Amino acid sequence: MRLRLLILAAILLLSGCTGLTPKDQVAPTERPWEEQYPALLAADSWQLKGKIAIRTARENNNASLFWQQLQQHYQIELTGPLGQGGARIEGDDDGITIDIAGEAPLWAATPEQLMEQTLGWQFPVRDLPYWIRGIPAPGHPFELSMKQQHLQKLQQNNWEINYLRFTNQNGYMLPEKLTISRNDLRLTIIAKEWQIQL
């Protein structure tokens, strides 16, 4: 059940690349927010390697995360501590499939539908690919808190996203650590490696 909760909660993550700047090189000058926003909004092909932790009122889970987004197609791979368990999530506008080690694959027309059927609650799934890039999702009201051209907090659709660290990608600031929370649910995502076409 714990692995299933982690995997289903990871569905929340759905809806030439540049690698991380090496530590011994000087990072390019940061671009102003007004320039970063449209470029990050248009970026529809990227991948992220890192970790995800999911905390609820009853339990805590974590996993290694690999997320690849190629326009509307996404693929997410999760592995537990020391490589235990594992799952592969793949989908596009035509549906989503989750393959959990040792279980029959699950399919649904949308991530929202699968979450509602399995977990009994909903999440603005289509907003998360924007939030993870450090920008608000288009088409919904939002509130931003900025500090020196860095997004610190985003509030949208009754969720709070806190940006704790950023990494400089050719002058574009991408989240390195963020939390997404509402009520008793909290996701923490740590990006160890970004590759994104800007």
N, C-alpha and C positions, 0 to 999 in steps of 0.2 A: 504494500500500500504506500509506503514511504517513497519508493522509486516512482510509482505511478503518479503520486502527487507532484513530485519534482518534475517529471516529464510533462505532465499536463500543464503545470504552471509555466513551464518553458515555452509552451505554445504562445504565451504572451509575447514572446520575442518575434512573432511572425508579422506578418502581413506582406598592356600596361598599367599596373597598380603601383601605389606609393607605399613603401614600408616605413617602419618607425625610424626616426632620426637617430643615428648612432650617438651614444653618450659622449664620445670624444669629439664630435663635430659641433660647430656653432649652429643652432637652429635658426631657420629663416625668421625674419621679423614677422610678428603677428599681424595679420590683416584685421582691419576694423570689423566690428560685428556686422555693419551694413553690407560689407563685401562678402563676409563668410556665409551669412544666412542664405542668399540665393544659390551659392555654389553647393552648399551642403544639402539644400532642398532638392537640387537637380541630380545629385549623386545617387544613382540607382543600382550601381554595381560595387559591391564591397564585401570584405570578409573580416571577421573578428575572431581572435583566439583569446580565451581567458577563462574566467571562473564565474559561476553564478551561485548565489546562496538564496534560499527561500525560507523565510521565517513566517510561521503562522502562530496563532495562540496555542496550538498543541504541539508543534514540532519544528525542528530546523533541519534543513537538508542542503547539501552543496554538491556541485559537480563541475568537472571541466567542461568547457563550452567551445564548440567550433560552429560558427554561423556564417554561411555564405549566401549573399543576396545577389542575384543576377536579374535585374529588372523585377518582374513579378514572380519569378521562381526563387524559392528559398530552400535551403537545406541546413538543418541543425543537427549536430551530433553531440550527445551528452554521455559522459563516462563518470562513474562514481569514483570515490577514493581508491587509489591503487589499481585503477582500471576495472573495478568491479562493475557488474551490470552493464548498462548501456542502452542507448536508444538512438534511433535515427528518425528525424521528422523531416518530411519533404512535402512541398506543396506549391500551388500557384492559384490562380483565379478559379480553376476547375475543381479544387478540393485539396484535402490534406490527408496524408497517411502517416501514421506513427507505428514504427516497428520497435517493439520493446523486447529485449532479450528474453527468450523463454515463453513469450506470449503470442497469441494471434495478433496480426496487424489490425489496427483500428483505422477507419476512414470516416470522413465527414465532408460535407460540402464546404463548410467554413470552419476556421478555428473557433469562432464564437459559439457555433452550434455544438461542436465537440466538447467544449468546456462546460456549456450549459447542461448538456446531457450527462456528463461524467461527474463534474464537480458541483453543479447546481448554482454557480454564480458566473457573472459576466465581467469582462474587462475590455477596455477599448483597444483591442488587439491591433487594429490598423494604425493606431497612433505610435506604437512602440518603436517601429523602425525609424521614426523621426526623433523620438526622445533619446534613443541610444546614440544618435549622431549629434545631440546637443542642440536641437531646434524644436520649436513647437510644431505640432501637426497642423496642416492647413485645414481650414473649414470649421474650426471650433474656437470659441473664445479662450483666451489664456491670460495669465499674468506672469511677468518676468521679474526677477531680481538680478541685477547686474552689478558687477564690481570690476572696474578697470577693463571693460570690454570682455569680461568673462561672465558667462551665464552661471549664476550661483543656484538659483531655484526657479523652477517652472511649475505652475499650477494649471492643470487642464483637466477637464472632465472629472472633477472631484478627486484627482490624484495629485500627489506632490512628488516632484522629481528634484532631488538635490544632487548637484554636481560637485564632487569633492576634489577631483584632480583632472587635469587635462594633459594631453600630449600634443606637441607641435608637429604637424604634418605639412611641410612646405608653407608655413605661415597660417595654416588652418588649424584651429584648436578643436581636437576631438576628445570626447570624454574618455578618461582612463579609469575613473571610478565614479559610480553613481548609485543612488538608491531611489527606488520607486515604491511609494507607500500609500496605503489608505486603510484606515481602521486597523485590523490585526494582521494584515498581509504586508510584508516588506520583502522586496527583491533587492539584492545587492549584486551589481555586475562590475567585475574588474576586467578591463581590457589589457591583456599583456602584449598583444600585437594587432595593429590595424593595417589593413590594406584597402585603399579606396581610390577610385578614379575621380579626380576633380579637374 
